[in-house]
Amino acid sequence: MRAIRIACCAMLILALSFPMVPSQAFAQEEDVKAAMKKDKTGTNPMNFTFDARLYNEYRWLNTPGDGDQNITTFEFRMPLAGGKWQFRSKIRYESIDIDMAGVDEAGMGDTDIRFLTIPYLKKFAVATGVEFFLDTASEDVLGKGATIVGPMIFLGFFNPIGKGSILVPGYQHKISIDEDNGRSKVNEGLIDMFLVKTFKSNQYWGFIDPQILLDYENNKEFMLLELQAGMMIGSKGHSAYIMPSFGVGDDRPYDTSVEVAYKIIW
């Protein structure tokens, strides 16, 4: 756990240091907005577009004996209030199989919706919003068994490693407001900071996304590291990516996972 705490501090220090970089290293507001209009990769969380995604993640779970989980997600995003806000929803179908625990279930998972806005966008951006996690799982093992609220804030630093790049450090706090009988309360913090870089006029991209989850309710913590490579398909806003992920720490939910996705952005 000490390694995770060190990584957490390093991420925060890096995030706080970026505003001190000379202003000429970052794009101006007009350049940022112009670049957003041309970008159909879906990698910039502050680019409010119409967006439909279908992705499937397969996880090798951190359990005694064999354990695996498959999650298929449909995600939809749309701008609201003249582009000042963004709405996002995720609907999941899951299956989980844990031999030693005798678990073998499949069905609908929890659903979440998010509202996001950008109160500041100049040399860098500030985004804030709230996410609601709804207790819609058809089986207990497929969801949290609680309604959860997750306010968030994150920053966007444009072109830190050259044109077409963005660094996005952020924090989200999740707390349950209603739990099913016998289910644990949720009180979690998520520190997230990904760095993305596009290539060949936004035709290809790659990003690295370290995440640290702090479970204050159960005194647990772990780290996830996601690596993504994607490409545009044609010229109509279609794209695909592959994303392996790795869990770090004794409390990690899985050892490794791989996700593939198809997106349409307009």
C-alpha positions as CSV (number, residue, x, y, z in Angstrom):
1,M,0.0,0.0,0.0
2,R,3.0,2.3,0.6
3,A,3.7,2.2,-3.2
4,I,0.2,3.3,-3.9
5,R,0.4,6.2,-1.5
6,I,3.7,7.3,-3.1
7,A,2.1,7.1,-6.6
8,C,-0.9,9.1,-5.3
9,C,1.4,11.9,-4.1
10,A,3.4,11.9,-7.3
11,M,0.2,12.3,-9.4
12,L,-1.0,15.2,-7.3
13,I,2.4,17.0,-7.4
14,L,2.5,16.6,-11.2
15,A,-1.0,17.9,-11.6
16,L,-0.3,20.9,-9.4
17,S,3.0,21.7,-11.2
18,F,1.5,22.1,-14.6
19,P,-0.1,25.5,-14.0
20,M,3.4,26.8,-13.4
21,V,4.6,25.9,-16.9
22,P,5.0,29.1,-19.0
23,S,1.7,30.1,-20.7
24,Q,3.1,29.8,-24.2
25,A,3.4,26.1,-23.7
26,F,-0.4,25.8,-23.8
27,A,-2.9,26.6,-26.5
28,Q,-5.0,29.8,-26.3
29,E,-8.8,29.6,-25.9
30,E,-9.5,30.1,-29.6
31,D,-7.0,27.4,-30.6
32,V,-8.5,25.0,-28.1
33,K,-12.1,25.4,-29.3
34,A,-11.0,25.1,-32.9
35,A,-9.1,21.9,-32.2
36,M,-12.1,20.5,-30.4
37,K,-14.4,21.0,-33.4
38,K,-12.0,19.0,-35.6
39,D,-11.5,16.2,-33.0
40,K,-13.7,13.1,-33.5
41,T,-11.6,10.7,-31.5
42,G,-13.6,11.0,-28.3
43,T,-10.5,11.2,-26.1
44,N,-11.0,14.7,-24.8
45,P,-13.6,14.6,-21.9
46,M,-14.2,18.3,-22.3
47,N,-15.3,18.1,-25.9
48,F,-19.1,18.0,-25.7
49,T,-20.2,16.0,-28.8
50,F,-23.0,13.6,-29.6
51,D,-21.4,10.3,-28.9
52,A,-22.5,6.6,-28.9
53,R,-20.1,3.9,-27.8
54,L,-20.3,0.1,-27.4
55,Y,-17.5,-1.6,-25.5
56,N,-16.7,-4.9,-24.0
57,E,-14.3,-5.6,-21.1
58,Y,-13.1,-9.0,-20.0
59,R,-11.4,-9.2,-16.6
60,W,-9.3,-11.8,-14.9
61,L,-10.3,-11.3,-11.3
62,N,-8.1,-11.2,-8.2
63,T,-9.7,-14.2,-6.5
64,P,-8.5,-17.5,-5.1
65,G,-8.8,-20.0,-7.9
66,D,-10.3,-19.1,-11.2
67,G,-12.5,-16.0,-11.5
68,D,-13.5,-13.9,-14.5
69,Q,-16.0,-11.1,-15.3
70,N,-17.3,-9.8,-18.6
71,I,-18.9,-6.3,-18.9
72,T,-20.7,-5.1,-22.0
73,T,-21.5,-1.3,-21.9
74,F,-23.5,1.0,-24.1
75,E,-22.6,4.6,-23.5
76,F,-24.3,7.7,-24.9
77,R,-23.3,11.4,-24.6
78,M,-25.0,14.6,-25.7
79,P,-24.5,18.3,-25.2
80,L,-27.1,20.3,-23.2
81,A,-28.0,23.9,-22.8
82,G,-26.4,25.1,-26.0
83,G,-23.2,23.1,-25.3
84,K,-22.6,24.4,-21.8
85,W,-23.4,21.0,-20.2
86,Q,-22.9,17.4,-21.2
87,F,-25.1,14.4,-20.4
88,R,-23.7,10.9,-20.3
89,S,-25.3,7.6,-19.5
90,K,-24.0,4.0,-19.3
91,I,-26.0,0.8,-19.3
92,R,-24.3,-2.5,-18.6
93,Y,-24.8,-6.2,-19.1
94,E,-22.4,-8.3,-16.9
95,S,-21.5,-11.9,-16.2
96,I,-19.3,-13.1,-13.4
97,D,-17.9,-16.5,-12.6
98,I,-15.9,-17.2,-9.4
99,D,-15.2,-20.9,-8.9
100,M,-14.1,-20.9,-5.2
101,A,-17.1,-18.8,-4.1
102,G,-19.6,-20.7,-6.2
103,V,-20.6,-17.6,-8.1
104,D,-22.0,-17.8,-11.6
105,E,-24.4,-15.0,-12.5
106,A,-25.3,-12.9,-15.5
107,G,-27.7,-10.0,-16.0
108,M,-28.0,-6.2,-15.9
109,G,-25.5,-4.2,-13.9
110,D,-25.8,-0.8,-12.3
111,T,-26.6,2.2,-14.5
112,D,-25.0,5.6,-14.2
113,I,-25.7,9.1,-15.5
114,R,-23.5,12.1,-15.4
115,F,-23.9,15.9,-15.9
116,L,-20.7,17.8,-16.7
117,T,-19.9,21.5,-17.3
118,I,-16.8,23.6,-17.9
119,P,-16.9,26.9,-15.9
120,Y,-13.4,27.9,-17.1
121,L,-11.7,27.4,-20.5
122,K,-8.7,29.6,-21.5
123,K,-5.1,28.5,-21.2
124,F,-6.3,25.4,-19.4
125,A,-9.8,24.1,-18.5
126,V,-11.7,23.3,-15.3
127,A,-14.6,20.8,-15.5
128,T,-17.0,19.9,-12.7
129,G,-20.1,17.8,-12.5
130,V,-21.9,15.1,-10.7
131,E,-22.5,11.4,-11.5
132,F,-25.4,9.3,-10.2
133,F,-25.0,5.5,-9.9
134,L,-28.4,3.8,-9.9
135,D,-29.1,0.4,-8.2
136,T,-30.4,-1.4,-11.3
137,A,-28.4,-4.7,-11.1
138,S,-30.5,-7.8,-11.5
139,E,-28.3,-9.8,-9.1
140,D,-26.6,-8.6,-5.9
141,V,-23.1,-9.7,-7.1
142,L,-23.5,-7.5,-10.3
143,G,-23.8,-4.2,-8.5
144,K,-23.1,-2.1,-5.4
145,G,-26.6,-2.5,-4.0
146,A,-26.8,1.2,-3.4
147,T,-27.7,4.5,-5.0
148,I,-24.5,6.5,-5.2
149,V,-23.7,10.2,-5.8
150,G,-20.3,11.2,-7.2
151,P,-19.4,14.9,-7.5
152,M,-16.2,15.4,-9.4
153,I,-13.7,18.0,-10.6
154,F,-10.9,17.8,-13.1
155,L,-8.5,20.0,-15.0
156,G,-7.4,20.0,-18.6
157,F,-3.9,21.1,-19.7
158,F,-3.7,21.3,-23.5
159,N,-0.6,20.4,-25.6
160,P,1.7,19.6,-22.6
161,I,3.8,17.2,-24.8
162,G,3.0,18.7,-28.2
163,K,0.1,19.4,-30.4
164,G,-2.8,17.0,-30.0
165,S,-2.0,16.1,-26.4
166,I,-4.0,16.8,-23.2
167,L,-3.3,16.0,-19.5
168,V,-6.4,15.6,-17.4
169,P,-5.9,15.2,-13.6
170,G,-9.1,14.9,-11.5
171,Y,-10.8,13.7,-8.4
172,Q,-14.2,12.1,-7.8
173,H,-15.8,11.3,-4.5
174,K,-18.6,8.7,-4.3
175,I,-21.0,8.3,-1.4
176,S,-24.1,6.2,-1.1
177,I,-27.4,7.8,-0.1
178,D,-29.4,4.6,0.0
179,E,-28.2,1.0,0.5
180,D,-30.1,-2.3,0.3
181,N,-30.4,-4.3,3.5
182,G,-27.1,-6.0,4.3
183,R,-25.1,-4.0,1.8
184,S,-22.1,-1.9,2.7
185,K,-22.1,1.9,2.6
186,V,-20.0,3.5,-0.2
187,N,-17.5,6.2,0.7
188,E,-14.8,6.2,-2.0
189,G,-12.3,8.6,-3.6
190,L,-11.0,8.3,-7.1
191,I,-7.8,10.1,-8.2
192,D,-7.5,9.9,-12.0
193,M,-5.0,11.4,-14.3
194,F,-4.7,10.4,-17.9
195,L,-2.4,11.7,-20.6
196,V,-3.5,11.4,-24.3
197,K,-1.7,12.1,-27.5
198,T,-3.2,12.1,-31.0
199,F,-1.2,11.6,-34.2
200,K,-1.6,12.1,-38.0
201,S,-4.3,14.9,-37.7
202,N,-6.3,13.0,-35.1
203,Q,-6.4,9.7,-37.0
204,Y,-4.6,7.7,-34.3
205,W,-4.2,8.1,-30.6
206,G,-2.8,6.6,-27.5
207,F,-3.2,7.3,-23.8
208,I,-2.0,6.2,-20.4
209,D,-4.4,6.5,-17.4
210,P,-3.3,5.7,-13.9
211,Q,-6.1,5.6,-11.3
212,I,-6.1,5.3,-7.6
213,L,-9.2,4.2,-5.7
214,L,-9.4,5.0,-2.0
215,D,-12.1,3.0,-0.2
216,Y,-12.5,5.0,3.1
217,E,-15.4,2.9,4.3
218,N,-13.5,-0.4,4.2
219,N,-10.0,0.9,4.5
220,K,-8.8,-0.4,1.2
221,E,-6.9,1.1,-1.7
222,F,-5.6,-0.1,-5.0
223,M,-4.3,1.3,-8.3
224,L,-5.4,0.6,-11.9
225,L,-3.3,1.4,-15.0
226,E,-5.1,1.6,-18.4
227,L,-3.3,1.9,-21.7
228,Q,-5.3,2.6,-24.8
229,A,-4.5,2.6,-28.6
230,G,-7.2,3.7,-31.1
231,M,-7.7,4.8,-34.6
232,M,-10.4,6.5,-36.8
233,I,-12.3,4.4,-39.3
234,G,-13.2,6.4,-42.4
235,S,-14.2,10.0,-42.2
236,K,-17.6,10.0,-40.5
237,G,-16.6,10.0,-36.9
238,H,-16.3,6.2,-36.5
239,S,-13.4,4.8,-34.5
240,A,-12.2,1.8,-32.5
241,Y,-9.7,1.1,-29.7
242,I,-8.2,-1.6,-27.6
243,M,-7.4,-1.0,-23.9
244,P,-5.5,-3.4,-21.6
245,S,-5.6,-2.6,-17.9
246,F,-3.6,-3.8,-14.9
247,G,-4.5,-3.9,-11.2
248,V,-1.9,-3.1,-8.5
249,G,-2.3,-3.7,-4.8
250,D,-3.7,-6.5,-2.6
251,D,-7.2,-5.0,-2.8
252,R,-7.3,-4.8,-6.6
253,P,-10.6,-6.2,-8.1
254,Y,-8.8,-7.8,-11.0
255,D,-5.3,-8.7,-12.1
256,T,-5.6,-7.7,-15.8
257,S,-8.4,-6.9,-18.3
258,V,-8.8,-6.1,-21.9
259,E,-11.4,-3.8,-23.4
260,V,-12.4,-3.3,-27.1
261,A,-14.7,-0.6,-28.3
262,Y,-16.5,0.9,-31.3
263,K,-17.5,4.6,-31.2
264,I,-19.5,7.0,-33.4
265,I,-19.1,10.7,-32.7
266,W,-21.0,13.5,-34.5
